[in-house]
């Protein structure tokens, strides 16, 4: 269901019902380009891809004491879904919480989480999309109890760890 925003050049809002076995079910709202820029759903998907800037708001049942808004997931396009899942589960301890190879947009999607965390990574592979890594995509951070021991583990698994001559410490 698409709802036209006010004015001819304003964005539209697309909504869709979410039916997943994961932690979130309900309604999603996506900020889309105006109808004049978006004549077909295909063009809308291409607009998302070219700008990489749309927001998704998911309605979910909030438990007592939970904040009004929570950070749920980050979407990352991958060139090989199975290899990406294997790497993150084998080396970093992520677990797959859901996976579909039949999304309405034709994407293959997997959600991964680190046990004990609510935020997930959504890996998406699209058969008709050429993956381009943005130059300003730097990193996302994962906290570990013992950085040296964790790096030693990764090196034993065959990963290259780059030395750094700086240290950053956070104290409360």
C-alpha positions as CSV (number, residue, x, y, z in Angstrom):
1,X,0.0,0.0,0.0
2,X,1.5,3.4,-1.0
3,X,0.3,6.6,0.5
4,X,1.0,9.8,-1.4
5,X,2.5,12.6,0.6
6,X,1.2,16.2,0.5
7,X,2.3,18.2,-2.6
8,X,3.6,16.9,-5.9
9,X,7.3,16.8,-5.0
10,X,7.0,15.4,-1.5
11,X,8.1,11.8,-0.8
12,X,5.6,9.0,-0.6
13,X,5.4,6.5,2.3
14,X,5.2,2.8,1.4
15,X,3.9,0.5,4.1
16,X,4.0,-3.3,4.2
17,X,3.0,-5.9,6.7
18,X,5.9,-7.9,8.2
19,X,5.3,-11.6,8.8
20,X,8.5,-13.0,10.2
21,X,9.4,-15.5,12.9
22,X,12.0,-13.0,14.1
23,X,11.7,-10.5,16.9
24,X,9.8,-7.9,14.9
25,X,6.4,-8.3,13.4
26,X,4.0,-5.5,12.5
27,X,4.1,-2.7,9.9
28,X,7.1,-1.2,8.2
29,X,7.0,2.3,6.6
30,X,9.6,3.2,4.0
31,X,10.3,6.8,2.9
32,X,10.2,6.7,-0.9
33,X,10.7,9.3,-3.6
34,X,7.8,11.3,-4.9
35,X,5.4,9.6,-7.3
36,X,6.7,11.8,-10.2
37,X,10.2,10.3,-9.6
38,X,8.8,6.8,-9.0
39,X,6.6,5.5,-11.8
40,X,7.0,1.8,-11.0
41,X,8.1,-0.2,-8.0
42,X,11.2,-1.2,-10.0
43,X,12.3,2.5,-10.3
44,X,11.6,2.9,-6.6
45,X,14.0,0.1,-5.8
46,X,16.6,1.6,-8.1
47,X,16.2,5.0,-6.3
48,X,16.9,3.3,-3.0
49,X,20.0,1.7,-4.5
50,X,21.4,4.8,-6.1
51,X,20.9,7.1,-3.1
52,X,21.3,4.6,-0.3
53,X,19.2,6.8,1.9
54,X,15.8,5.7,2.9
55,X,14.5,5.2,6.4
56,X,12.6,2.2,7.6
57,X,10.4,2.6,10.7
58,X,9.1,-0.7,12.1
59,X,6.0,-0.8,14.4
60,X,6.4,-3.5,17.1
61,X,5.0,-4.4,20.4
62,X,6.8,-2.6,23.1
63,X,7.4,-4.3,26.5
64,X,7.1,-2.3,29.7
65,X,10.1,-0.2,30.3
66,X,11.3,-0.4,26.7
67,X,12.1,2.9,25.0
68,X,9.7,4.3,22.4
69,X,12.3,3.8,19.6
70,X,15.0,1.1,19.4
71,X,17.8,0.5,16.9
72,X,16.9,-2.8,15.2
73,X,19.2,-3.7,12.3
74,X,21.6,-2.5,9.7
75,X,21.2,-3.6,6.1
76,X,24.4,-4.5,4.3
77,X,24.4,-5.6,0.6
78,X,26.7,-8.6,0.0
79,X,28.1,-10.1,-3.1
80,X,27.7,-13.7,-1.8
81,X,25.1,-14.4,0.9
82,X,26.3,-17.9,1.8
83,X,30.0,-16.8,2.1
84,X,29.0,-13.8,4.2
85,X,26.9,-15.9,6.5
86,X,29.7,-18.4,6.9
87,X,32.4,-15.8,7.6
88,X,30.3,-14.0,10.3
89,X,29.1,-17.1,12.0
90,X,32.4,-19.0,11.9
91,X,34.8,-16.2,12.9
92,X,32.7,-13.7,14.9
93,X,30.0,-15.9,16.5
94,X,27.0,-14.5,14.8
95,X,23.9,-16.7,14.5
96,X,21.3,-16.6,11.7
97,X,17.9,-15.6,13.1
98,X,16.0,-15.7,9.8
99,X,16.6,-16.2,6.1
100,X,14.5,-16.0,3.0
101,X,15.4,-16.5,-0.6
102,X,12.0,-15.2,-1.8
103,X,11.5,-11.7,-0.7
104,X,8.8,-9.7,-2.6
105,X,11.6,-7.6,-4.2
106,X,13.5,-10.7,-5.4
107,X,16.2,-10.3,-2.7
108,X,17.8,-13.1,-0.7
109,X,17.9,-11.9,2.9
110,X,19.4,-13.1,6.1
111,X,19.3,-11.6,9.6
112,X,22.3,-12.3,11.9
113,X,22.8,-11.4,15.5
114,X,25.4,-11.8,18.2
115,X,23.8,-13.7,21.1
116,X,22.7,-11.2,23.8
117,X,22.3,-8.3,21.4
118,X,19.0,-6.9,20.0
119,X,20.6,-5.2,17.0
120,X,21.0,-7.4,14.0
121,X,22.8,-7.3,10.6
122,X,20.6,-7.8,7.6
123,X,22.6,-9.2,4.7
124,X,20.9,-8.8,1.3
125,X,21.9,-10.2,-2.0
126,X,20.0,-9.2,-5.1
127,X,20.5,-11.2,-8.4
128,X,19.9,-8.1,-10.5
129,X,22.1,-5.7,-8.6
130,X,25.8,-5.0,-9.2
131,X,27.4,-4.5,-5.7
132,X,29.5,-1.4,-5.3
133,X,31.2,-0.8,-2.0
134,X,30.9,2.9,-1.0
135,X,34.3,4.6,-0.4
136,X,33.1,6.1,2.9
137,X,31.9,2.8,4.3
138,X,34.4,2.4,7.1
139,X,33.4,-0.1,9.7
140,X,31.0,-1.2,12.4
141,X,32.4,-2.0,15.8
142,X,32.1,-5.2,17.9
143,X,33.2,-5.2,21.5
144,X,35.1,-8.2,22.9
145,X,36.3,-9.0,26.5
146,X,40.0,-9.5,25.5
147,X,41.1,-7.9,22.2
148,X,44.5,-9.6,22.1
149,X,43.0,-13.1,22.7
150,X,40.3,-12.4,20.1
151,X,42.9,-11.3,17.5
152,X,45.0,-14.4,18.3
153,X,41.9,-16.6,17.7
154,X,41.3,-14.9,14.3
155,X,44.9,-15.3,13.3
156,X,44.8,-19.0,14.1
157,X,41.7,-19.2,11.8
158,X,43.8,-17.8,9.0
159,X,42.7,-14.1,9.1
160,X,45.2,-11.3,8.7
161,X,45.2,-8.9,11.6
162,X,46.8,-5.5,11.0
163,X,48.8,-4.0,13.8
164,X,47.9,-0.5,15.0
165,X,50.1,2.0,16.8
166,X,47.2,3.6,18.7
167,X,44.8,2.6,21.4
168,X,41.4,4.0,22.3
169,X,40.0,3.5,25.7
170,X,36.5,4.3,26.9
171,X,35.9,4.9,30.6
172,X,32.7,5.6,32.5
